[in-house]
Amino acid sequence: MNFQFPQQEKLKSRKTIDLLFLQGSSFTKSPLKVVYIPIEDSGVNKAGFSVPKKHFKRAVDRNRLKRQMREAYRNNKHLLKSNNGSKFALMFLYINKEKASFDSIQNAVLALINKLSS
């Protein structure tokens, strides 16, 4: 199993991100929300991560939460591969107003990935 998070799996396209928020569907599992759309032109799932500046003023706090979300996704992304061949553009949004532990973030990512795969 490949547990890396290479450059081609990162969601960076402004066009795809705009489309994601206009037409995407979402699931919520506290402290996270995932917005997703199926993409046909990519051979891999693409993921992005966001933490609101409104609730976390310090960049140190936002960056730490994004690092934790990326790590949880990186460890569990192989569960999306068991899907029926469709690939997704995913955006994980942090929705809590307080910092959560890594365990709660990892459980939320796992639950969202499992829900998306079914």
N, CA and C atoms as a LAMMPS dump frame, in Angstrom:
ITEM: TIMESTEP
0
ITEM: NUMBER OF ATOMS
354
ITEM: BOX BOUNDS ff ff ff
-5.0000000000000000e+02 5.0000000000000000e+02
-5.0000000000000000e+02 5.0000000000000000e+02
-5.0000000000000000e+02 5.0000000000000000e+02
ITEM: ATOMS id mol type element x y z
1 1 1 N 0.828 -1.179 0
2 1 2 C 0 0 0
3 1 3 C 0.876 1.247 0
4 2 1 N 0.46 2.235 -0.757
5 2 2 C 1.208 3.472 -0.863
6 2 3 C 0.58 4.53 0.061
7 3 1 N 1.294 4.909 1.108
8 3 2 C 0.764 5.872 2.064
9 3 3 C 1.29 7.275 1.83
10 4 1 N 1.719 7.572 0.615
11 4 2 C 2.216 8.908 0.323
12 4 3 C 1.065 9.819 -0.089
13 5 1 N 1.331 11.103 -0.1
14 5 2 C 0.355 12.088 -0.573
15 5 3 C 1.058 12.966 -1.609
16 6 1 N 1.254 12.428 -2.837
17 6 2 C 2.044 13.134 -3.847
18 6 3 C 1.317 14.358 -4.409
19 7 1 N 2.065 15.131 -5.154
20 7 2 C 1.587 16.39 -5.711
21 7 3 C 0.343 16.209 -6.577
22 8 1 N 0.286 15.147 -7.382
23 8 2 C -0.858 14.984 -8.292
24 8 3 C -2.155 14.652 -7.56
25 9 1 N -2.092 14.295 -6.273
26 9 2 C -3.304 14.009 -5.498
27 9 3 C -3.813 15.226 -4.734
28 10 1 N -3.122 16.35 -4.845
29 10 2 C -3.532 17.557 -4.132
30 10 3 C -4.47 18.369 -5.008
31 11 1 N -5.545 18.834 -4.42
32 11 2 C -6.538 19.624 -5.133
33 11 3 C -6.053 21.067 -5.191
34 12 1 N -5.709 21.54 -6.406
35 12 2 C -5.156 22.879 -6.558
36 12 3 C -5.878 23.706 -7.611
37 13 1 N -6.569 23.073 -8.51
38 13 2 C -7.208 23.762 -9.625
39 13 3 C -8.344 24.66 -9.132
40 14 1 N -8.226 25.949 -9.406
41 14 2 C -9.249 26.922 -9.001
42 14 3 C -10.587 26.581 -9.649
43 15 1 N -10.549 26.13 -10.897
44 15 2 C -11.77 25.774 -11.621
45 15 3 C -12.481 24.597 -10.945
46 16 1 N -11.719 23.588 -10.556
47 16 2 C -12.293 22.42 -9.887
48 16 3 C -12.832 22.79 -8.505
49 17 1 N -12.118 23.643 -7.791
50 17 2 C -12.563 24.055 -6.459
51 17 3 C -13.86 24.852 -6.552
52 18 1 N -13.964 25.767 -7.53
53 18 2 C -15.199 26.528 -7.722
54 18 3 C -16.355 25.602 -8.067
55 19 1 N -16.115 24.648 -8.954
56 19 2 C -17.139 23.675 -9.327
57 19 3 C -17.545 22.821 -8.13
58 20 1 N -16.585 22.498 -7.312
59 20 2 C -16.823 21.692 -6.113
60 20 3 C -17.833 22.374 -5.191
61 21 1 N -17.654 23.676 -4.95
62 21 2 C -18.55 24.377 -4.046
63 21 3 C -19.872 24.779 -4.701
64 22 1 N -19.918 24.837 -6.026
65 22 2 C -21.174 25.141 -6.701
66 22 3 C -22.074 23.912 -6.843
67 23 1 N -21.478 22.768 -7.207
68 23 2 C -22.277 21.594 -7.542
69 23 3 C -22.03 20.399 -6.634
70 24 1 N -21.141 20.528 -5.674
71 24 2 C -20.754 19.387 -4.862
72 24 3 C -21.778 18.991 -3.818
73 25 1 N -21.68 17.76 -3.388
74 25 2 C -22.48 17.232 -2.282
75 25 3 C -21.599 17.179 -1.045
76 26 1 N -22.218 17.022 0.126
77 26 2 C -21.392 17.03 1.331
78 26 3 C -21.928 16.082 2.392
79 27 1 N -21.018 15.679 3.272
80 27 2 C -21.306 14.913 4.482
81 27 3 C -20.64 15.643 5.633
82 28 1 N -21.205 15.488 6.814
83 28 2 C -20.611 16.101 7.996
84 28 3 C -20.451 15.06 9.083
85 29 1 N -19.307 15.077 9.711
86 29 2 C -19.017 14.283 10.906
87 29 3 C -18.119 15.165 11.748
88 30 1 N -18.656 15.645 12.846
89 30 2 C -17.92 16.604 13.663
90 30 3 C -16.547 16.051 14.032
91 31 1 N -15.508 16.818 13.879
92 31 2 C -15.345 18.246 13.588
93 31 3 C -15.109 18.57 12.124
94 32 1 N -15.453 17.658 11.194
95 32 2 C -15.143 17.876 9.779
96 32 3 C -16.377 17.801 8.9
97 33 1 N -16.238 18.42 7.744
98 33 2 C -17.233 18.331 6.674
99 33 3 C -16.452 18.05 5.4
100 34 1 N -16.957 17.178 4.566
101 34 2 C -16.317 16.917 3.274
102 34 3 C -17.3 17.297 2.169
103 35 1 N -16.803 18.06 1.2
104 35 2 C -17.557 18.415 0.002
105 35 3 C -16.874 17.676 -1.141
106 36 1 N -17.665 17.03 -2.006
107 36 2 C -17.069 16.196 -3.051
108 36 3 C -17.871 16.253 -4.342
109 37 1 N -17.169 16.002 -5.441
110 37 2 C -17.792 15.781 -6.741
111 37 3 C -16.984 14.697 -7.449
112 38 1 N -17.63 13.876 -8.267
113 38 2 C -16.872 12.918 -9.075
114 38 3 C -16.145 13.652 -10.201
115 39 1 N -14.933 13.216 -10.5
116 39 2 C -14.175 13.794 -11.609
117 39 3 C -13.778 12.664 -12.555
118 40 1 N -13.891 12.935 -13.85
119 40 2 C -13.601 11.905 -14.844
120 40 3 C -12.205 12.041 -15.427
121 41 1 N -11.686 13.253 -15.494
122 41 2 C -10.436 13.485 -16.216
123 41 3 C -9.185 13.143 -15.414
124 42 1 N -9.35 12.666 -14.196
125 42 2 C -8.192 12.38 -13.358
126 42 3 C -8.128 10.887 -13.031
127 43 1 N -6.923 10.378 -12.93
128 43 2 C -6.742 8.973 -12.58
129 43 3 C -6.64 8.751 -11.083
130 44 1 N -6.626 9.841 -10.308
131 44 2 C -6.481 9.736 -8.859
132 44 3 C -7.503 10.623 -8.167
133 45 1 N -7.781 10.317 -6.89
134 45 2 C -8.605 11.198 -6.075
135 45 3 C -7.775 12.421 -5.712
136 46 1 N -8.414 13.579 -5.694
137 46 2 C -7.726 14.82 -5.335
138 46 3 C -8.368 15.376 -4.074
139 47 1 N -7.528 15.798 -3.124
140 47 2 C -8.039 16.277 -1.848
141 47 3 C -7.433 17.615 -1.48
142 48 1 N -8.251 18.459 -0.832
143 48 2 C -7.818 19.737 -0.3
144 48 3 C -8.304 19.861 1.131
145 49 1 N -7.692 20.761 1.892
146 49 2 C -7.998 20.895 3.311
147 49 3 C -8.095 22.371 3.66
148 50 1 N -9.086 22.725 4.495
149 50 2 C -9.288 24.122 4.828
150 50 3 C -9.712 24.273 6.283
151 51 1 N -9.173 25.31 6.924
152 51 2 C -9.529 25.669 8.295
153 51 3 C -9.86 27.15 8.279
154 52 1 N -11.015 27.561 8.84
155 52 2 C -11.426 28.961 8.739
156 52 3 C -10.598 29.908 9.602
157 53 1 N -10.238 31.018 9.006
158 53 2 C -9.5 32.053 9.717
159 53 3 C -10.398 32.752 10.748
160 54 1 N -11.686 32.679 10.536
161 54 2 C -12.64 33.31 11.449
162 54 3 C -12.551 32.732 12.859
163 55 1 N -12.362 31.416 12.955
164 55 2 C -12.325 30.755 14.259
165 55 3 C -10.918 30.573 14.799
166 56 1 N -9.934 30.516 13.91
167 56 2 C -8.54 30.303 14.327
168 56 3 C -7.698 31.431 13.743
169 57 1 N -7.509 32.467 14.523
170 57 2 C -6.814 33.663 14.055
171 57 3 C -5.337 33.407 13.778
172 58 1 N -4.713 32.565 14.593
173 58 2 C -3.278 32.324 14.466
174 58 3 C -3.005 31.275 13.387
175 59 1 N -2.093 31.603 12.483
176 59 2 C -1.744 30.692 11.392
177 59 3 C -1.174 29.382 11.928
178 60 1 N -0.515 29.442 13.072
179 60 2 C 0.056 28.237 13.679
180 60 3 C -1.045 27.218 13.965
181 61 1 N -2.172 27.687 14.492
182 61 2 C -3.287 26.786 14.807
183 61 3 C -3.928 26.227 13.541
184 62 1 N -4.124 27.088 12.541
185 62 2 C -4.716 26.619 11.281
186 62 3 C -3.825 25.599 10.595
187 63 1 N -2.532 25.878 10.553
188 63 2 C -1.603 24.961 9.893
189 63 3 C -1.526 23.628 10.607
190 64 1 N -1.556 23.641 11.925
191 64 2 C -1.516 22.383 12.677
192 64 3 C -2.748 21.525 12.389
193 65 1 N -3.928 22.145 12.363
194 65 2 C -5.149 21.396 12.077
195 65 3 C -5.13 20.846 10.649
196 66 1 N -4.628 21.634 9.702
197 66 2 C -4.536 21.142 8.325
198 66 3 C -3.546 19.994 8.212
199 67 1 N -2.439 20.081 8.929
200 67 2 C -1.469 18.975 8.938
201 67 3 C -2.091 17.711 9.498
202 68 1 N -2.872 17.851 10.557
203 68 2 C -3.517 16.686 11.158
204 68 3 C -4.561 16.091 10.215
205 69 1 N -5.315 16.938 9.526
206 69 2 C -6.307 16.424 8.569
207 69 3 C -5.624 15.716 7.399
208 70 1 N -4.527 16.299 6.887
209 70 2 C -3.781 15.653 5.799
210 70 3 C -3.239 14.297 6.225
211 71 1 N -2.711 14.223 7.429
212 71 2 C -2.156 12.965 7.931
213 71 3 C -3.245 11.906 8.078
214 72 1 N -4.402 12.294 8.607
215 72 2 C -5.508 11.348 8.755
216 72 3 C -5.984 10.862 7.384
217 73 1 N -6.059 11.772 6.407
218 73 2 C -6.468 11.383 5.057
219 73 3 C -5.427 10.465 4.424
220 74 1 N -4.16 10.829 4.568
221 74 2 C -3.07 10.051 3.977
222 74 3 C -3.074 8.613 4.484
223 75 1 N -3.371 8.433 5.763
224 75 2 C -3.381 7.095 6.35
225 75 3 C -4.604 6.277 5.955
226 76 1 N -5.683 6.923 5.516
227 76 2 C -6.93 6.211 5.241
228 76 3 C -7.41 6.326 3.797
229 77 1 N -6.639 6.975 2.927
230 77 2 C -7.097 7.188 1.55
231 77 3 C -7.214 5.888 0.758
232 78 1 N -6.511 4.846 1.178
233 78 2 C -6.587 3.582 0.454
234 78 3 C -7.997 2.994 0.496
235 79 1 N -8.828 3.403 1.448
236 79 2 C -10.201 2.918 1.531
237 79 3 C -11.065 3.459 0.391
238 80 1 N -10.689 4.6 -0.178
239 80 2 C -11.418 5.142 -1.327
240 80 3 C -11.138 4.352 -2.594
241 81 1 N -10.007 3.702 -2.681
242 81 2 C -9.641 2.948 -3.875
243 81 3 C -10.531 1.738 -4.089
244 82 1 N -11.165 1.251 -3.023
245 82 2 C -12.033 0.086 -3.154
246 82 3 C -13.379 0.458 -3.77
247 83 1 N -13.556 1.748 -4.075
248 83 2 C -14.789 2.211 -4.692
249 83 3 C -14.879 1.669 -6.119
250 84 1 N -16.02 1.845 -6.766
251 84 2 C -16.271 1.245 -8.077
252 84 3 C -15.577 1.965 -9.227
253 85 1 N -14.362 2.424 -9.035
254 85 2 C -13.589 3.006 -10.114
255 85 3 C -13.765 4.492 -10.315
256 86 1 N -14.762 5.115 -9.678
257 86 2 C -14.924 6.558 -9.848
258 86 3 C -13.958 7.307 -8.94
259 87 1 N -13.481 8.443 -9.422
260 87 2 C -12.542 9.27 -8.673
261 87 3 C -13.253 10.54 -8.234
262 88 1 N -12.798 11.121 -7.127
263 88 2 C -13.459 12.283 -6.548
264 88 3 C -12.493 13.436 -6.335
265 89 1 N -13.046 14.641 -6.371
266 89 2 C -12.367 15.827 -5.863
267 89 3 C -12.985 16.074 -4.494
268 90 1 N -12.16 16.099 -3.462
269 90 2 C -12.634 16.218 -2.085
270 90 3 C -12.073 17.478 -1.444
271 91 1 N -12.885 18.151 -0.639
272 91 2 C -12.399 19.264 0.167
273 91 3 C -12.861 19.015 1.597
274 92 1 N -11.888 18.849 2.485
275 92 2 C -12.186 18.65 3.892
276 92 3 C -12.171 20.005 4.59
277 93 1 N -13.276 20.338 5.248
278 93 2 C -13.407 21.617 5.939
279 93 3 C -13.511 21.368 7.442
280 94 1 N -12.768 22.126 8.21
281 94 2 C -12.827 22.019 9.663
282 94 3 C -13.958 22.926 10.138
283 95 1 N -14.951 22.387 10.862
284 95 2 C -16.13 23.174 11.214
285 95 3 C -16.268 23.466 12.705
286 96 1 N -15.43 22.898 13.549
287 96 2 C -15.493 23.188 14.987
288 96 3 C -14.887 24.549 15.284
289 97 1 N -15.268 25.104 16.425
290 97 2 C -14.695 26.378 16.844
291 97 3 C -13.528 26.188 17.801
292 98 1 N -13.364 24.957 18.309
293 98 2 C -12.24 24.642 19.193
294 98 3 C -11.352 23.609 18.514
295 99 1 N -10.104 23.559 18.952
296 99 2 C -9.173 22.567 18.419
297 99 3 C -9.569 21.183 18.929
298 100 1 N -9.578 20.227 18.035
299 100 2 C -9.901 18.846 18.386
300 100 3 C -8.615 18.031 18.426
301 101 1 N -8.681 16.894 19.088
302 101 2 C -7.517 16.009 19.154
303 101 3 C -7.346 15.297 17.808
304 102 1 N -6.145 14.788 17.594
305 102 2 C -5.866 14.071 16.35
306 102 3 C -6.75 12.832 16.228
307 103 1 N -7.026 12.159 17.352
308 103 2 C -7.879 10.966 17.307
309 103 3 C -9.282 11.287 16.803
310 104 1 N -9.861 12.394 17.253
311 104 2 C -11.205 12.744 16.791
312 104 3 C -11.19 13.15 15.318
313 105 1 N -10.111 13.814 14.883
314 105 2 C -9.988 14.173 13.467
315 105 3 C -9.847 12.918 12.621
316 106 1 N -9.028 11.973 13.073
317 106 2 C -8.83 10.742 12.318
318 106 3 C -10.116 9.913 12.258
319 107 1 N -10.861 9.842 13.357
320 107 2 C -12.13 9.117 13.346
321 107 3 C -13.132 9.759 12.394
322 108 1 N -13.157 11.089 12.357
323 108 2 C -14.068 11.789 11.454
324 108 3 C -13.688 11.539 9.995
325 109 1 N -12.4 11.62 9.669
326 109 2 C -11.946 11.364 8.299
327 109 3 C -12.296 9.935 7.886
328 110 1 N -12.053 8.995 8.773
329 110 2 C -12.366 7.594 8.479
330 110 3 C -13.862 7.396 8.232
331 111 1 N -14.7 8.013 9.066
332 111 2 C -16.145 7.897 8.905
333 111 3 C -16.605 8.529 7.591
334 112 1 N -16.037 9.684 7.237
335 112 2 C -16.422 10.346 5.994
336 112 3 C -15.979 9.542 4.775
337 113 1 N -14.802 8.978 4.819
338 113 2 C -14.318 8.162 3.699
339 113 3 C -15.181 6.907 3.548
340 114 1 N -15.517 6.272 4.663
341 114 2 C -16.371 5.087 4.601
342 114 3 C -17.752 5.415 4.036
343 115 1 N -18.292 6.56 4.427
344 115 2 C -19.611 6.967 3.917
345 115 3 C -19.53 7.276 2.432
346 116 1 N -18.444 7.879 2.012
347 116 2 C -18.265 8.218 0.601
348 116 3 C -18.065 6.958 -0.248
349 117 1 N -17.401 5.971 0.297
350 117 2 C -17.131 4.73 -0.438
351 117 3 C -18.369 3.861 -0.609
352 118 1 N -19.336 4.013 0.28
353 118 2 C -20.536 3.151 0.189
354 118 3 C -21.559 3.653 -0.783
